[in-house]
C-alpha cells in the first residue's frame, strides 16, 4: 500500500520543500519547532534542511517526521495530490483528543485512527490538529463499526472526538 504513494524519483530539493510544507501545514514557525522540541531541533538547522543547504540523513529525517507526527513516506509523496475542500455535514475530528485515547483499546478509536491515517496520506494533510471526514468516509467508518450515521456521530460525541470551535459547548 505504501508504494502507491511513494515517488521513487523524489529529489533532495523536493524533500526539502516537503519538510517546509509539513511544518507550515501545522502552522509552526522555525522558532516554534525549536521551542516545542525543547531545543532538539534548532531553528537554523530546520531552516537549512528546508532550503536544501544541509544534508538530511535518513535517521534525522525519520526523527523529524516523528516529531511532526507524520510517516517518513510523507517526504517522498508526489505533490500532485489533489486537495479537496470538506463537504457539507463533514465530521470534524479532534486529532489531539483521538491520539490521547488510542491506548484505551476501543475498537471505534482504532478504526477511526486507521481511517484518518489513510485519509491524511491521501490528502497529504499533516496539520495534526483537526481533520474533516466527508460523507463517504463517514459511511466507511459506519460500516467498520456497524453504526448508522446518527449513532456514529453520537459515539464520537460521547468519546469527545468531535472538534468544538472556541466558544462552543
Long-range contacts (C-beta under 8 A, 24 or more apart in sequence): 2-73, 5-73, 5-76, 5-77, 5-78, 5-121, 5-122, 6-73, 6-76, 6-77, 7-76, 7-77, 7-78, 8-76, 10-75, 10-76, 12-52, 12-55, 12-56, 13-52, 14-79, 15-56, 15-61, 15-75, 15-76, 16-49, 16-50, 16-51, 16-52, 16-56, 17-50, 17-79, 18-74, 18-75, 18-76, 18-77, 18-79, 19-46, 19-49, 19-50, 19-56, 19-64, 19-75, 20-50, 21-79, 22-68, 22-70, 22-74, 22-75, 22-126, 23-50, 23-68, 25-125, 25-126, 25-127, 26-68, 26-126, 26-127, 26-128, 26-129, 27-127, 33-67, 36-67, 37-67, 40-67, 41-67, 68-126, 68-128, 69-126, 69-128, 70-120, 70-126, 70-128, 71-121, 73-121, 74-121, 74-124, 74-126, 77-121, 77-124, 79-124, 81-122, 81-123, 81-124, 83-123, 83-124, 83-125, 84-123, 84-134, 86-132, 86-134, 87-134, 87-135, 89-135, 90-132, 90-133, 90-134, 90-135, 90-138, 91-132, 91-133, 91-138, 91-153, 91-156, 91-162, 92-130, 92-131, 92-132, 92-162, 92-163, 93-130, 93-131, 93-132, 93-133, 93-156, 93-161, 93-162, 93-163, 94-129, 94-130, 94-160, 94-161, 94-162, 94-163, 94-164, 95-128, 95-129, 95-130, 95-131, 96-128, 96-129, 97-159, 97-160, 97-161, 98-161, 101-159, 101-161, 106-159, 107-145, 108-145, 108-155, 108-156, 108-159, 109-159, 109-161, 111-141, 111-144, 111-145, 112-141, 112-156, 112-161, 115-140, 115-141, 115-144, 130-163
